[in-house]
Amino acid sequence: MVRTFKRIDRVGDMLQKELAVILQSKFRDGELPMITVSAVQVSRDLAYAKIYVSTLGTENEIKAVVKTLNHLAPKLRYLLAHTIRIRTTPELQFVYDSSIVQGSKLSALIDSVDPDKPKD
């Protein structure tokens, strides 16, 4: 079975790649910590994009990073508009992606069940 990619999926992938580059290159001066863009979910009409990000830190630090990213969203949208070729650049909303942290907690829980199992 071959999966055909929809335009929404291609736009989401393109936004994810370009946002990662912009965040690494433009905001390295300490304004933001290291941020990983884990996923992008674009609305059907391509007007809105929900950007899932992950970063290290305490809960308050993570909330501050997401708040800062949402504050910088218009500027990031402007930078994206000059980077990618698309008729309209979606409005950006940043959300913390806790799946990485939850995955590591689950892995630690599984490892704690069988403590005699050799680690790789």
URTAJO-V235342 format. One record per residue. N is the residue number from 1. SS is DSSP state (alpha for helix, beta for strand, coil for the rest). NEAR is the number of other C-alpha atoms within 12 Angstrom. D_FIRST is the distance of its C-alpha to the first C-alpha in whole Angstrom. Layout:
n=N ss=SS near=NEAR d_first=D_FIRST
n=N ss=SS near=NEAR d_first=D_FIRST
This chain:
n=1 ss=coil near=3 d_first=0
n=2 ss=coil near=4 d_first=4
n=3 ss=coil near=6 d_first=6
n=4 ss=coil near=9 d_first=10
n=5 ss=coil near=11 d_first=13
n=6 ss=coil near=13 d_first=16
n=7 ss=alpha near=16 d_first=19
n=8 ss=alpha near=23 d_first=20
n=9 ss=alpha near=21 d_first=18
n=10 ss=alpha near=19 d_first=19
n=11 ss=alpha near=33 d_first=23
n=12 ss=alpha near=34 d_first=22
n=13 ss=alpha near=24 d_first=21
n=14 ss=alpha near=27 d_first=24
n=15 ss=alpha near=40 d_first=27
n=16 ss=alpha near=30 d_first=26
n=17 ss=alpha near=23 d_first=27
n=18 ss=alpha near=27 d_first=30
n=19 ss=alpha near=39 d_first=31
n=20 ss=alpha near=28 d_first=31
n=21 ss=alpha near=22 d_first=33
n=22 ss=alpha near=29 d_first=35
n=23 ss=alpha near=31 d_first=36
n=24 ss=alpha near=20 d_first=37
n=25 ss=alpha near=17 d_first=39
n=26 ss=alpha near=21 d_first=41
n=27 ss=coil near=21 d_first=41
n=28 ss=coil near=15 d_first=42
n=29 ss=coil near=11 d_first=46
n=30 ss=coil near=13 d_first=46
n=31 ss=coil near=17 d_first=45
n=32 ss=coil near=26 d_first=42
n=33 ss=coil near=24 d_first=41
n=34 ss=coil near=23 d_first=38
n=35 ss=coil near=33 d_first=35
n=36 ss=beta near=30 d_first=31
n=37 ss=beta near=34 d_first=29
n=38 ss=beta near=26 d_first=26
n=39 ss=beta near=29 d_first=24
n=40 ss=beta near=35 d_first=24
n=41 ss=beta near=31 d_first=24
n=42 ss=beta near=29 d_first=24
n=43 ss=coil near=21 d_first=26
n=44 ss=coil near=15 d_first=24
n=45 ss=coil near=16 d_first=27
n=46 ss=coil near=25 d_first=27
n=47 ss=coil near=21 d_first=31
n=48 ss=beta near=24 d_first=30
n=49 ss=beta near=33 d_first=28
n=50 ss=beta near=28 d_first=29
n=51 ss=beta near=37 d_first=29
n=52 ss=beta near=31 d_first=29
n=53 ss=beta near=35 d_first=31
n=54 ss=beta near=31 d_first=32
n=55 ss=coil near=29 d_first=36
n=56 ss=coil near=23 d_first=38
n=57 ss=coil near=19 d_first=41
n=58 ss=coil near=12 d_first=43
n=59 ss=alpha near=15 d_first=42
n=60 ss=alpha near=13 d_first=45
n=61 ss=alpha near=17 d_first=44
n=62 ss=alpha near=25 d_first=40
n=63 ss=alpha near=22 d_first=41
n=64 ss=alpha near=22 d_first=43
n=65 ss=alpha near=29 d_first=41
n=66 ss=alpha near=32 d_first=38
n=67 ss=alpha near=19 d_first=41
n=68 ss=alpha near=24 d_first=42
n=69 ss=alpha near=34 d_first=39
n=70 ss=alpha near=25 d_first=39
n=71 ss=alpha near=16 d_first=42
n=72 ss=coil near=24 d_first=41
n=73 ss=alpha near=28 d_first=38
n=74 ss=alpha near=19 d_first=40
n=75 ss=alpha near=22 d_first=41
n=76 ss=alpha near=31 d_first=37
n=77 ss=alpha near=32 d_first=36
n=78 ss=alpha near=19 d_first=39
n=79 ss=alpha near=24 d_first=38
n=80 ss=alpha near=31 d_first=34
n=81 ss=alpha near=23 d_first=35
n=82 ss=coil near=16 d_first=37
n=83 ss=coil near=18 d_first=34
n=84 ss=coil near=24 d_first=31
n=85 ss=coil near=14 d_first=30
n=86 ss=coil near=20 d_first=30
n=87 ss=coil near=13 d_first=32
n=88 ss=coil near=18 d_first=33
n=89 ss=coil near=30 d_first=32
n=90 ss=coil near=32 d_first=31
n=91 ss=beta near=28 d_first=34
n=92 ss=beta near=35 d_first=33
n=93 ss=beta near=28 d_first=34
n=94 ss=beta near=37 d_first=33
n=95 ss=beta near=31 d_first=33
n=96 ss=beta near=34 d_first=33
n=97 ss=coil near=25 d_first=30
n=98 ss=coil near=23 d_first=31
n=99 ss=alpha near=18 d_first=28
n=100 ss=alpha near=20 d_first=29
n=101 ss=alpha near=19 d_first=33
n=102 ss=alpha near=13 d_first=31
n=103 ss=alpha near=13 d_first=29
n=104 ss=alpha near=13 d_first=32
n=105 ss=alpha near=14 d_first=34
n=106 ss=alpha near=14 d_first=32
n=107 ss=alpha near=15 d_first=32
n=108 ss=alpha near=15 d_first=35
n=109 ss=alpha near=13 d_first=36
n=110 ss=alpha near=13 d_first=34
n=111 ss=alpha near=16 d_first=36
n=112 ss=alpha near=14 d_first=39
n=113 ss=alpha near=11 d_first=38
n=114 ss=coil near=12 d_first=38
n=115 ss=coil near=11 d_first=41
n=116 ss=coil near=8 d_first=42
n=117 ss=coil near=10 d_first=38
n=118 ss=coil near=8 d_first=38
n=119 ss=coil near=9 d_first=37
n=120 ss=coil near=4 d_first=35
